[in-house]
Amino acid sequence: MSNSKIYPGTQLNSDTASIQVDIEKTSFIKDFLALIKIGIVNSNLITTFTGLWLALHFTGQSFLKNLDIVFFTVAGSSLIIAGSCSINNFIDRDIDPLMERTKGRPTVTGKFLPTKVLFLGILLIGLGTLFLMFTNITAAIIGMIGVFSYIFLYTMWSKRQLVSNTIIGSISGAVPPLIGWAAVDPHLGSVAWSLFLVMFIWQPPHFYALAMRRAEEYRAAGIPMLPVVKGFKTTKKHILVWVAALLPLPFLLTSLGIPFLILATVLNIGWLALGILGYKIKDDIKWAKLMFVYSLQYLTIIFVAMVIVTLV
């Protein structure tokens, strides 16, 4: 891995002109949303809200009578995720210029100074933790576990050193539904931990597919992602193993009813079938794109369905 550091303002050869164009085209709001990785914030809000909703459902509590808990949970989790992503950008500002999908980040273009990004991240995490404490201490502690695992275990340690970085990073990505549940019921039950497992196991095949598509960028940045270290053939096998591991999980959620069990099983089999049939596709990048898109649809459908089945 290269030890060279590239900071905002450094001349990046022929890329300087293109980055300058990006700077001129972006607004403060757009840069801010990129800094906090609004896409990650939004996707995690779905799982956080689902955890909260199901906790209310299984404890027999009213959603409308607990709007204060809903607000503090949604706001608190959003803030700690946004803050963690900001610090992630602060830490990765040396490698982001080397990757096509990250070279336009405001920490690379210089629109946000590193010290201000770090301060913003700490501030957002602090406010988010305070909001979660207005629900209960358990939710706040779980939130901090997510922050620690994302910033320290993943971003600062495993991402740059271990091929298992994606698996380690999956811990933080699986925490949001636990935060949502704990905000209502600190005594995490089997359903709450089943949501954690769904999220934990979903992430490796999702991010391995992305890593296959961006393998050369990760290679240039010196990040030891599985496709870079072990190659596409091995990565495809790992993806199928992780997808197969999702198959028994719907049976841990039988309390959500038979319709959900059937839907989740169909989605799991469909994903596995797509992966197996995809071996006939000679273009590995095309296969990875199909698997990546399916994973996004899978996550949205399965967590939205958890909410819908409790309304019927």
C-alpha positions as CSV (number, residue, x, y, z in Angstrom):
1,M,0.0,0.0,0.0
2,S,1.3,3.4,-0.9
3,N,2.2,5.7,2.1
4,S,1.8,8.9,0.1
5,K,-0.7,11.4,1.4
6,I,-2.8,13.6,-0.9
7,Y,-4.6,16.4,0.7
8,P,-7.0,19.0,-0.6
9,G,-5.2,21.6,-2.6
10,T,-2.5,19.1,-3.8
11,Q,-2.0,19.1,-7.5
12,L,-3.4,15.8,-8.9
13,N,-1.9,15.8,-12.3
14,S,-4.5,16.0,-15.1
15,D,-7.3,15.5,-12.6
16,T,-6.9,19.0,-11.2
17,A,-8.8,20.6,-14.0
18,S,-11.8,18.2,-13.7
19,I,-11.9,18.7,-10.0
20,Q,-11.9,22.4,-10.4
21,V,-14.9,22.1,-12.7
22,D,-16.7,20.0,-10.0
23,I,-16.0,22.6,-7.4
24,E,-17.6,25.3,-9.5
25,K,-20.7,23.2,-10.2
26,T,-21.5,22.1,-6.6
27,S,-23.5,24.0,-4.1
28,F,-22.9,24.2,-0.3
29,I,-26.0,22.0,0.3
30,K,-24.8,19.4,-2.3
31,D,-21.4,19.3,-0.7
32,F,-22.8,19.0,2.8
33,L,-25.0,16.1,1.8
34,A,-22.0,14.4,0.2
35,L,-20.0,15.0,3.3
36,I,-22.5,13.3,5.6
37,K,-23.2,10.6,2.9
38,I,-26.9,11.3,2.8
39,G,-27.5,8.0,0.9
40,I,-26.1,6.0,3.7
41,V,-28.0,8.0,6.3
42,N,-31.3,7.5,4.4
43,S,-30.8,3.7,3.9
44,N,-30.0,3.2,7.6
45,L,-33.0,5.2,8.6
46,I,-35.2,2.6,6.9
47,T,-33.7,-0.2,9.1
48,T,-33.7,2.0,12.2
49,F,-37.4,2.9,11.8
50,T,-38.3,-0.7,11.1
51,G,-36.6,-1.8,14.4
52,L,-38.5,0.9,16.2
53,W,-41.8,0.1,14.6
54,L,-41.6,-3.6,15.3
55,A,-40.7,-2.9,18.9
56,L,-43.8,-0.8,19.3
57,H,-45.8,-3.5,17.6
58,F,-44.6,-6.4,19.7
59,T,-44.8,-4.5,22.9
60,G,-48.3,-3.4,22.2
61,Q,-47.6,0.3,22.2
62,S,-49.1,3.1,20.1
63,F,-47.0,4.8,17.4
64,L,-48.9,8.1,17.7
65,K,-48.6,8.1,21.5
66,N,-44.8,7.7,21.2
67,L,-44.0,10.4,18.7
68,D,-41.4,11.9,21.0
69,I,-39.5,8.6,21.1
70,V,-39.9,8.3,17.3
71,F,-38.5,11.8,16.8
72,F,-35.5,11.4,19.2
73,T,-34.7,8.0,17.7
74,V,-34.9,9.1,14.0
75,A,-33.0,12.3,14.7
76,G,-30.4,10.8,17.0
77,S,-29.6,7.9,14.7
78,S,-29.4,10.2,11.7
79,L,-27.0,12.5,13.4
80,I,-24.6,9.8,14.7
81,I,-24.6,8.2,11.2
82,A,-24.0,11.5,9.5
83,G,-21.2,12.4,12.0
84,S,-19.6,9.0,11.5
85,C,-19.6,9.4,7.8
86,S,-18.1,12.9,8.1
87,I,-15.2,11.5,10.1
88,N,-14.9,8.7,7.6
89,N,-14.4,11.4,4.9
90,F,-11.9,13.2,7.1
91,I,-9.8,10.0,7.6
92,D,-10.0,8.9,3.9
93,R,-9.1,12.2,2.4
94,D,-5.7,10.7,1.4
95,I,-7.2,7.9,-0.7
96,D,-10.4,9.4,-1.9
97,P,-8.6,11.4,-4.7
98,L,-7.4,8.0,-6.1
99,M,-10.9,6.7,-6.7
100,E,-13.3,7.8,-9.4
101,R,-16.4,7.6,-7.2
102,T,-14.9,9.5,-4.3
103,K,-12.6,12.1,-5.9
104,G,-15.4,14.7,-6.0
105,R,-16.0,14.6,-2.2
106,P,-15.8,18.0,-0.6
107,T,-12.8,16.9,1.5
108,V,-11.0,16.2,-1.7
109,T,-12.0,19.3,-3.6
110,G,-11.2,21.5,-0.7
111,K,-14.7,22.9,-0.2
112,F,-14.6,21.7,3.4
113,L,-11.4,22.0,5.5
114,P,-10.3,18.9,7.3
115,T,-10.4,20.4,10.8
116,K,-14.0,21.7,10.2
117,V,-15.0,18.2,8.9
118,L,-13.6,16.6,12.0
119,F,-15.3,19.1,14.3
120,L,-18.6,18.7,12.5
121,G,-18.4,14.9,12.8
122,I,-17.8,15.1,16.5
123,L,-20.6,17.6,17.0
124,L,-23.1,15.6,15.1
125,I,-22.2,12.4,17.0
126,G,-22.5,14.3,20.3
127,L,-25.9,15.7,19.4
128,G,-27.1,12.4,18.1
129,T,-26.0,10.6,21.2
130,L,-27.8,13.2,23.4
131,F,-31.0,12.7,21.4
132,L,-30.8,8.9,21.8
133,M,-30.3,9.4,25.6
134,F,-33.7,11.1,25.6
135,T,-35.1,7.6,24.7
136,N,-32.9,5.5,27.1
137,I,-29.3,4.8,27.8
138,T,-29.4,1.4,26.0
139,A,-30.2,3.0,22.7
140,A,-27.4,5.6,23.2
141,I,-24.8,2.9,24.1
142,I,-25.7,0.8,21.0
143,G,-25.4,3.9,18.9
144,M,-21.9,4.5,20.3
145,I,-21.0,0.9,19.6
146,G,-22.0,1.5,16.0
147,V,-19.9,4.7,15.9
148,F,-16.9,3.0,17.3
149,S,-17.1,0.0,15.0
150,Y,-17.5,2.2,11.9
151,I,-14.8,4.8,12.7
152,F,-12.2,2.7,14.5
153,L,-12.7,-0.9,13.7
154,Y,-13.5,-0.3,10.0
155,T,-12.3,3.0,8.7
156,M,-9.1,3.4,10.8
157,W,-8.1,-0.2,11.1
158,S,-9.5,-3.0,9.0
159,K,-10.3,-1.1,5.8
160,R,-6.7,-0.5,5.0
161,Q,-5.1,-3.7,6.4
162,L,-7.4,-6.7,6.3
163,V,-9.2,-8.5,3.4
164,S,-12.0,-9.2,6.0
165,N,-12.6,-5.4,6.3
166,T,-16.1,-5.8,4.7
167,I,-17.2,-8.3,7.3
168,I,-15.9,-6.1,10.2
169,G,-17.6,-3.1,8.7
170,S,-20.8,-5.0,8.6
171,I,-21.1,-4.7,12.4
172,S,-21.8,-1.0,12.2
173,G,-24.2,-1.4,9.4
174,A,-26.2,-3.9,11.4
175,V,-26.6,-1.7,14.4
176,P,-29.4,0.7,13.3
177,P,-32.3,-1.7,13.7
178,L,-31.0,-2.5,17.2
179,I,-31.0,1.3,18.0
180,G,-34.6,1.6,16.8
181,W,-35.7,-1.4,18.9
182,A,-33.8,-0.4,22.0
183,A,-35.3,3.1,22.0
184,V,-38.7,1.4,22.7
185,D,-37.6,-1.8,24.4
186,P,-34.2,-1.9,26.1
187,H,-34.6,-5.6,26.5
188,L,-33.6,-6.7,23.0
189,G,-35.6,-9.8,22.0
190,S,-35.1,-12.4,19.4
191,V,-36.8,-10.4,16.7
192,A,-34.4,-7.5,17.3
193,W,-31.3,-9.7,17.0
194,S,-32.8,-11.4,13.9
195,L,-32.9,-7.9,12.3
196,F,-29.3,-7.5,13.2
197,L,-28.4,-10.8,11.6
198,V,-30.3,-9.9,8.4
199,M,-28.4,-6.7,8.1
200,F,-25.1,-8.2,9.0
201,I,-25.3,-11.0,6.5
202,W,-26.8,-8.8,3.8
203,Q,-23.8,-6.5,3.7
204,P,-20.9,-8.7,2.5
205,P,-22.6,-9.8,-0.8
206,H,-23.8,-6.2,-1.3
207,F,-20.4,-4.6,-0.9
208,Y,-18.4,-7.4,-2.5
209,A,-20.5,-6.8,-5.7
210,L,-19.7,-3.1,-5.4
211,A,-16.0,-3.9,-4.9
212,M,-15.9,-6.0,-8.0
213,R,-17.2,-3.1,-10.0
214,R,-14.7,-0.8,-8.4
215,A,-11.8,-3.2,-8.1
216,E,-9.3,-1.2,-10.0
217,E,-10.1,1.9,-8.0
218,Y,-9.6,0.0,-4.8
219,R,-6.4,-1.4,-6.1
220,A,-5.1,2.1,-7.0
221,A,-6.0,3.3,-3.5
222,G,-4.3,0.3,-1.9
223,I,-7.4,-1.0,-0.2
224,P,-7.3,-4.8,0.3
225,M,-10.9,-5.5,-0.8
226,L,-11.6,-9.2,-1.5
227,P,-11.7,-8.9,-5.3
228,V,-8.4,-7.1,-5.3
229,V,-6.6,-9.6,-3.1
230,K,-8.3,-12.9,-4.0
231,G,-9.7,-12.1,-7.5
232,F,-13.2,-12.2,-9.0
233,K,-13.6,-16.0,-9.0
234,T,-13.1,-16.3,-5.2
235,T,-15.3,-13.2,-4.6
236,K,-18.2,-14.7,-6.5
237,K,-18.0,-17.8,-4.4
238,H,-18.0,-15.7,-1.2
239,I,-21.0,-13.7,-2.4
240,L,-23.0,-16.9,-3.0
241,V,-22.1,-18.3,0.4
242,W,-23.3,-15.1,2.1
243,V,-26.5,-15.0,0.1
244,A,-27.2,-18.7,1.0
245,A,-26.7,-17.8,4.6
246,L,-29.8,-15.6,4.4
247,L,-32.0,-18.5,3.6
248,P,-32.8,-19.6,7.1
249,L,-33.2,-16.1,8.6
250,P,-36.9,-15.7,7.6
251,F,-37.7,-18.6,9.9
252,L,-36.4,-16.6,12.8
253,L,-39.1,-14.1,12.0
254,T,-42.2,-16.3,11.9
255,S,-43.9,-13.9,14.3
256,L,-44.3,-11.6,11.3
257,G,-46.6,-14.1,9.7
258,I,-46.7,-16.5,6.8
259,P,-47.0,-13.9,4.0
260,F,-43.7,-12.3,5.2
261,L,-42.0,-15.7,5.5
262,I,-43.0,-16.5,1.9
263,L,-41.9,-13.1,0.5
264,A,-38.5,-13.2,2.3
265,T,-37.9,-16.7,1.2
266,V,-38.7,-15.9,-2.4
267,L,-36.4,-12.9,-2.3
268,N,-33.6,-15.0,-0.8
269,I,-34.0,-17.8,-3.4
270,G,-34.3,-15.2,-6.2
271,W,-31.0,-13.6,-5.1
272,L,-29.2,-17.0,-4.9
273,A,-30.7,-18.1,-8.3
274,L,-29.5,-14.8,-9.9
275,G,-26.0,-15.4,-8.5
276,I,-25.9,-19.0,-9.8
277,L,-27.4,-18.3,-13.2
278,G,-25.1,-15.3,-13.4
279,Y,-22.1,-17.7,-13.8
280,K,-23.3,-18.1,-17.4
281,I,-22.5,-14.4,-17.9
282,K,-18.9,-14.1,-19.1
283,D,-18.8,-10.4,-18.1
284,D,-18.0,-10.4,-14.3
285,I,-18.7,-6.7,-14.0
286,K,-22.1,-7.1,-15.5
287,W,-22.8,-10.0,-13.1
288,A,-21.6,-7.8,-10.2
289,K,-23.9,-5.0,-11.3
290,L,-26.9,-7.3,-11.4
291,M,-26.1,-8.6,-7.9
292,F,-25.6,-5.1,-6.5
293,V,-28.9,-3.8,-7.9
294,Y,-30.8,-6.8,-6.6
295,S,-29.2,-6.3,-3.1
296,L,-30.5,-2.7,-3.0
297,Q,-34.0,-3.7,-4.0
298,Y,-33.9,-6.7,-1.6
299,L,-33.1,-4.5,1.4
300,T,-35.8,-1.9,0.7
301,I,-38.5,-4.5,0.0
302,I,-37.8,-6.8,3.0
303,F,-37.7,-4.0,5.6
304,V,-40.7,-2.1,4.2
305,A,-42.5,-5.4,4.1
306,M,-41.8,-5.9,7.8
307,V,-43.7,-2.7,8.5
308,I,-46.6,-3.5,6.1
309,V,-47.4,-6.9,7.4
310,T,-47.9,-5.5,10.9
311,L,-50.5,-3.1,9.5
312,V,-52.7,-5.8,7.9
